Amino acid sequence: MELSPIRLIERTLLSGPKSPKKVYHLVLSESTLETFDFKPGDSVALWPKNNHLMVSKILQHFAISENDAIGEKTIIEWLQKQYCLSHLTETFLDTIRTQLTRKECEIFDRYGEQNAFKTASLLDIIELFPSIKFSAEELLPLLKKMKPRLYSIASAQSMYPQQLQLIVAEVVYENFRQQKRYGVASHYICNELALGETIECAIVHAKFKLPEDYSRNVIMVGPGTGIAPFRAFLQERAVLRKQGKNVGENWLFFGDQYRNANFYYRQEFEQWQLDGNLSHLDLAFSRDQEHKIYVQDRMHKHGEELWNWLKCGAYFYICGDATYMAVDVEAKLKEIIHQYGQINPDTFLAQLKSENRYQRDVY
């Protein structure tokens, strides 16, 4: 994977003050961006850095100088960029247990039985068991290597040739001691990466793509930050339409928790409705009313028309949460196919997949 630096030039908070989560619009650019080649549906891999304060506390605990070198890098470079400090290996946990007192082992085993260490960072562990000690040479082999994080690109190169835009939700969670912790990558790019600074990245080409036949209708289901590739899809199709191409209709199902706090890119989507680039926009804000409404409920409401689109050759796309949303959306899709098509939904869905007319980008 070829890495290139790309510069953060804009960061805007998209979510409203009542939102339970912070969601940001990020714009990355570089004078050499024309060397990047990406299509709507592609992703970008970003290499984050660990929090500087966390790294400093770890070095202080182990009495390691940040300027000590191992190989061609200093220890602070290894810990900031090369190793994951938020998710621990079984080897690391097994090794530290050998250093603990009997009483500490009891505490360790109690947490272990609760699977509590799944949310533990290296800093959490040394705060809980301050007696553990490692040299730099002993510590690094026990840690996981830092992996890039993939984000669906939320812009089309045809509309923004010098930019790569993202929509990112900052991940916040509690560790096993009910202390607030942040996702490494989302916190880094949403808070710590300064405007004008660069981050290493690589384009990841996906099979999640618009139909080559522009005239095909497109149905997109993308709640939350799953909206990212569909914003790129709509930008691309708006450009094609402006060029005089015969572009089919676009139907978007979008949802989140609150309309006033989580209707990301609202002005763009409403303008596309007026321009005719978005013929159908169905919204589901789950917590604006007592009874929760989700995107699959909006699909059910328009089931007959949705089936008619599919029957006439439309493409169907899902982007977002794999555990719940994508499962529920597919179940509702099968229900609609069975009810209005009067055919076996599994057989029809298999046909859609074979024709690349049913595509998922889920995580």
Secondary structure as the mmCIF struct_conf table of DSSP 4:
data_model
#
loop_
_struct_conf.conf_type_id
_struct_conf.id
_struct_conf.beg_label_comp_id
_struct_conf.beg_label_asym_id
_struct_conf.beg_label_seq_id
_struct_conf.end_label_comp_id
_struct_conf.end_label_asym_id
_struct_conf.end_label_seq_id
STRN STRN1 SER A 4 LEU A 13
BEND BEND1 SER A 15 SER A 15
TURN_TY1_P TURN_TY1_P1 PRO A 17 LYS A 18
BEND BEND2 PRO A 20 LYS A 21
STRN STRN2 VAL A 23 SER A 29
TURN_TY1_P TURN_TY1_P2 SER A 31 THR A 32
HELX_RH_3T_P HELX_RH_3T_P1 LEU A 33 THR A 35
TURN_TY1_P TURN_TY1_P3 PRO A 40 GLY A 41
STRN STRN3 SER A 43 TRP A 47
HELX_RH_AL_P HELX_RH_AL_P1 HIS A 52 HIS A 61
TURN_TY1_P TURN_TY1_P4 PHE A 62 ALA A 63
TURN_TY1_P TURN_TY1_P5 GLU A 66 ASN A 67
STRN STRN4 ALA A 69 ILE A 70
TURN_TY1_P TURN_TY1_P6 GLY A 71 GLU A 72
STRN STRN5 LYS A 73 THR A 74
HELX_RH_AL_P HELX_RH_AL_P2 ILE A 75 GLU A 77
HELX_RH_PI_P HELX_RH_PI_P1 TRP A 78 GLN A 82
STRN STRN6 TYR A 83 CYS A 84
BEND BEND3 LEU A 85 HIS A 87
HELX_RH_AL_P HELX_RH_AL_P3 GLU A 90 ARG A 97
TURN_TY1_P TURN_TY1_P7 THR A 98 GLN A 99
BEND BEND4 LEU A 100 LEU A 100
HELX_RH_AL_P HELX_RH_AL_P4 ARG A 102 GLU A 113
TURN_TY1_P TURN_TY1_P8 GLN A 114 ASN A 115
HELX_RH_3T_P HELX_RH_3T_P2 ALA A 116 THR A 119
HELX_RH_AL_P HELX_RH_AL_P5 LEU A 122 LEU A 128
TURN_TY1_P TURN_TY1_P9 PRO A 130 SER A 131
HELX_RH_AL_P HELX_RH_AL_P6 ALA A 136 LEU A 139
HELX_RH_3T_P HELX_RH_3T_P3 LEU A 140 LEU A 142
BEND BEND5 LEU A 143 LEU A 143
STRN STRN7 LYS A 144 LYS A 145
HELX_LH_PP_P HELX_LH_PP_P1 MET A 146 MET A 146
STRN STRN8 ARG A 149 SER A 152
BEND BEND6 SER A 155 SER A 155
TURN_TY1_P TURN_TY1_P10 GLN A 157 MET A 159
TURN_TY1_P TURN_TY1_P11 PRO A 161 GLN A 162
STRN STRN9 GLN A 163 ALA A 169
HELX_LH_PP_P HELX_LH_PP_P2 GLU A 170 VAL A 171
STRN STRN10 VAL A 172 GLU A 174
TURN_TY1_P TURN_TY1_P12 PHE A 176 ARG A 177
BEND BEND7 GLN A 178 GLN A 178
STRN STRN11 LYS A 180 TYR A 182
HELX_RH_AL_P HELX_RH_AL_P7 VAL A 184 HIS A 187
HELX_RH_PI_P HELX_RH_PI_P2 TYR A 188 GLU A 192
BEND BEND8 LEU A 193 LEU A 193
HELX_LH_PP_P HELX_LH_PP_P3 ALA A 194 ALA A 194
TURN_TY1_P TURN_TY1_P13 LEU A 195 GLY A 196
STRN STRN12 THR A 198 VAL A 204
BEND BEND9 LYS A 207 LYS A 207
BEND BEND10 GLU A 212 ASP A 213
TURN_TY1_P TURN_TY1_P14 TYR A 214 SER A 215
BEND BEND11 ARG A 216 ARG A 216
STRN STRN13 VAL A 218 VAL A 221
HELX_RH_3T_P HELX_RH_3T_P4 GLY A 224 ILE A 227
HELX_RH_AL_P HELX_RH_AL_P8 ALA A 228 LYS A 242
TURN_TY1_P TURN_TY1_P15 GLN A 243 GLY A 244
STRN STRN14 ASN A 250 ASP A 256
BEND BEND12 GLN A 257 GLN A 257
HELX_RH_AL_P HELX_RH_AL_P9 ARG A 259 ASN A 262
TURN_TY1_P TURN_TY1_P16 TYR A 264 TYR A 265
HELX_RH_AL_P HELX_RH_AL_P10 ARG A 266 ASP A 275
TURN_TY1_P TURN_TY1_P17 GLY A 276 GLY A 276
BEND BEND13 ASN A 277 ASN A 277
BEND BEND14 SER A 279 SER A 279
STRN STRN15 HIS A 280 PHE A 285
TURN_TY1_P TURN_TY1_P18 SER A 286 ARG A 287
BEND BEND15 ASP A 288 HIS A 291
HELX_RH_AL_P HELX_RH_AL_P11 VAL A 295 LYS A 301
TURN_TY1_P TURN_TY1_P19 HIS A 302 HIS A 302
HELX_RH_AL_P HELX_RH_AL_P12 GLY A 303 LYS A 311
TURN_TY1_P TURN_TY1_P20 CYS A 312 GLY A 313
STRN STRN16 TYR A 315 GLY A 320
TURN_TY1_P TURN_TY1_P21 ALA A 322 TYR A 324
HELX_RH_AL_P HELX_RH_AL_P13 MET A 325 GLY A 341
BEND BEND16 ILE A 343 ILE A 343
HELX_RH_AL_P HELX_RH_AL_P14 PRO A 345 SER A 354
TURN_TY1_P TURN_TY1_P22 GLU A 355 ASN A 356
STRN STRN17 TYR A 358 VAL A 362
#
